[in-house]
Amino acid sequence: MKLYSLKAVRTNLGLTLEEASKQIGISKYTLFNYEHFKTVPNAENIRKIERAYDINYNELRFVPNEKEKNKNKIAIKK
């Protein structure tokens, strides 16, 4: 099964960060942090995300993959 990041799902739906955060019922800063793996949503927010994006929790990825981990390491070294 393929897993999708929150940002990938949002952009595929054609939603801006602000539009998606309003649909979910959270701040755009909170959504930004979820999308950039800085924080993980609680169970209530996961359910809101599932409804807003019409996707199952099992299809979402809340931790960075290797490519994203390496990207963050490079950004920190600069």
JONORQUI-V52927 format. One record per residue. N is the residue number from 1. PSI is psi in whole degrees, 0 to 359 (* if undefined). D_CENTER is the distance of its C-alpha to the mean C-alpha in Angstrom with 1 decimal. Layout:
# JONORQUI-V52927
N&PSI&D_CENTER + N&PSI&D_CENTER
This chain:
# JONORQUI-V52927
1&134&17.7 + 2&138&15.0 + 3&142&11.5 + 4&142&8.6 + 5&157&5.3 + 6&320&2.7 + 7&319&4.7 + 8&317&7.6 + 9&314&7.8 + 10&312&7.8 + 11&325&10.3 + 12&333&12.2 + 13&353&12.8 + 14&25&14.1 + 15&142&12.4 + 16&167&12.3 + 17&317&10.0 + 18&315&13.0 + 19&314&13.7 + 20&317&10.4 + 21&323&10.6 + 22&317&14.2 + 23&320&13.7 + 24&325&11.6 + 25&30&14.0 + 26&170&12.3 + 27&157&12.8 + 28&333&11.1 + 29&322&11.4 + 30&314&9.7 + 31&318&6.5 + 32&314&7.2 + 33&322&7.8 + 34&315&4.7 + 35&332&3.2 + 36&16&6.8 + 37&28&7.4 + 38&327&10.0 + 39&164&9.6 + 40&134&8.8 + 41&149&9.0 + 42&176&12.6 + 43&319&14.0 + 44&315&14.7 + 45&328&11.2 + 46&317&10.1 + 47&320&13.1 + 48&319&12.3 + 49&315&8.9 + 50&315&11.2 + 51&314&13.9 + 52&322&12.2 + 53&355&10.7 + 54&55&13.7 + 55&152&12.2 + 56&145&13.1 + 57&322&11.4 + 58&347&13.3 + 59&357&11.6 + 60&147&8.1 + 61&126&7.6 + 62&8&6.8 + 63&150&9.2 + 64&149&10.1 + 65&180&12.7 + 66&318&16.1 + 67&316&15.7 + 68&324&12.9 + 69&315&14.9 + 70&323&18.0 + 71&318&16.5 + 72&324&15.8 + 73&319&19.3 + 74&318&20.9 + 75&324&19.5 + 76&323&20.8 + 77&335&24.2 + 78&*&24.9
